[in-house]
Amino acid sequence: MRDDHEERVTMVDRQIRERGISDTAVLAAMSKVPRRLFVLSESRYHAYEDRPLPIGCGQTISQPYIVALMCDALRIEPGSRVLDVGTGSEYAAAVMAEMGAMVTGIERKSELAEFAKTNLIRAGYPTIEIHCGDGTLGYSQDAPFDAIMVAASSPTLPGSLKDQLAIGGRLVIPAGPTRHQQQLLRVTRLTETNFSSETLGDVTFVPLIGEEGWHDTS
């Protein structure tokens, strides 16, 4: 397998560290996980550019900076239980696993779930669990979670995801009333019934389809 370590280091230095991400665990993990193995073969030449790339089924892998920003906002620590919603090709899940998290991924499209499993084995992360299902409903079997990352946009905050947060747990999700632009939010569970919310910036993600998200119009 081609060694692309220098490309990863350059990506982290220029696209992530220089834009204000300083968490050493995030920087180290993204320097180690080969993004090239989580994109389609025809996109591998562009794997370390700071932009989303298609992964099939009308879905994309997020740009490296956004992955770093979300991981940083989740405050992942070794042993954290993490749910990755709309996991796609599983790149972000691999980054979080490299940070020491125990990651469960959920993906609506079965073709992408199979693509993700292949990617994880090839990249050396075979223990990450992947389930095919409605990500807006979370994965109650493994709840509560210390962190939940949502890689698709929702019109509102799915109640099921909030309910599956541990006390002190963080949910990072793009949300907004249109499918064309959203705000990236960090929601923290303070008590059983109280939550705080922060805005991390304007973003644009593919829609989160499901019972507590957008309806599928395809």
Stockholm file with secondary structure:
# STOCKHOLM 1.0

chainA/1-218         MRDDHEERVTMVDRQIRERGISDTAVLAAMSKVPRRLFVLSESRYHAYEDRPLPIGCGQTISQPYIVALMCDALRIEPGSRVLDVGTGSEYAAAVMAEMGAMVTGIERKSELAEFAKTNLIRAGYPTIEIHCGDGTLGYSQDAPFDAIMVAASSPTLPGSLKDQLAIGGRLVIPAGPTRHQQQLLRVTRLTETNFSSETLGDVTFVPLIGEEGWHDTS
#=GR chainA/1-218 SS CCCCHHHHHHHIIIIIGGGTCCCHHHHHHHHHSCGGGGSCGGGGGGTTSSSCEEEETTEEECCHHHHHHHHHHHTCCTTCEEEEETCTTSHHHHHHHHTTCEEEEEESCHHHHHHHHHHHHHHTCTTCEEEESCGGGCCGGGCCEEEEEECSBBSSCCHHHHHTEEEEEEEEEEECSSSSCEEEEEEEECSSSCEEEEEEEEECCCBCBSTTSBCCCC
#=GC SS_cons         CCCCHHHHHHHIIIIIGGGTCCCHHHHHHHHHSCGGGGSCGGGGGGTTSSSCEEEETTEEECCHHHHHHHHHHHTCCTTCEEEEETCTTSHHHHHHHHTTCEEEEEESCHHHHHHHHHHHHHHTCTTCEEEESCGGGCCGGGCCEEEEEECSBBSSCCHHHHHTEEEEEEEEEEECSSSSCEEEEEEEECSSSCEEEEEEEEECCCBCBSTTSBCCCC
//
